[in-house]
């Protein structure tokens, strides 16, 4: 087993990034990495909050070169950052740096395979956020495997990502992949549909966009003229077959949905518009132990137990049935929150929404819905046509917006806080807290 791996396997004259319309080559990038590494504060940990993706890439690689571990928070809230900084005392925050002029390098630095280079904190969508250590060999070998998983070929491709680089999905695609594949990543992280379209238009072809269903749905429904996209990579939430098909038609794109987890990274993919089964990526092995699915691979330090319920089909395919935390039992009937939320999202006029269990001992589900122009009773009537009455959410509150993170995920704590605030406001106004349909 190798004891070290190069920071990048790219040729020095390859293009690794596109910054303000200007191509940055690997040799120049590595010169900047070395110059920045020499100026970093002498601490064990760095909290990388850079919003500019090239600045993040520079800071991440400079920290590796300096022997530091990058902490990747699930969001930018002050309380979140303060909590991580308190837990990891020997740390500092990196947001951007003015890199001194640096000559292109002629040699690529080697990184010990067992060096701890990152700690990724989960979104907290199913409870408290937890930290997962990432060693250089894990990330590097995972990136090599992902080129096949994502359907990346040998041709140079320009990449735009709407997901932040601090998130595992953004890190694997827009930070690690350009270090080993012929990818030039845009420094931009657009959020709104027009900004996404403009950023794509500024990139040469062929293009790939790394995104999430919520961003892709907004882009599709924005009315903006279609722009040619060669490959769309989607993750962080289930992508419907309808949306995948419409994206392929509208943008003349190939759409690959990626399945993964923070512990092991990207594990499988599928062409969602035409496929229902997931295809397991080459280095991973799935097996069932005590009714739980266990994942192993040579680059993982130990097997990972999935929090998802899947049905294995042959040696390298599976059908996803939901997450453990999604499975509920109401009045003796079992159901999936993912399925219920899918049904809610299909109701005409519903812009966003979430059905959830308010507490572990709750006997009823609740819902927060963004649906201007609709009454709660109309939403419940529509749900009655597609779900069992036992799973109807009561109460169902209309809210102006949901507190989604940059990836489109919802942290459970933030959902519960909004639910309590909305319920208290409803009670203060004299409205019934649990209005029947």
Helices and strands as residue ranges (DSSP letters): E 4-6, E 15-19, E 22-25, H 26-37, E 45-48, H 53-65, E 69-72, H 78-87, E 91-94, E 110-112, E 116-121, E 131-135, H 136-150, E 157-161, H 168-171, I 172-176, H 177-180, E 183-186, H 193-201, E 207-211, H 213-221, E 231-234, H 241-251, E 254-261, E 265-270, E 278-280, E 285-289, E 292-296, E 304-305, E 308-313, E 317-323, G 324-326, E 327-330, E 333-336, H 337-345, E 352-357, E 365-370, H 376-384, G 389-391, E 396-398, H 412-428
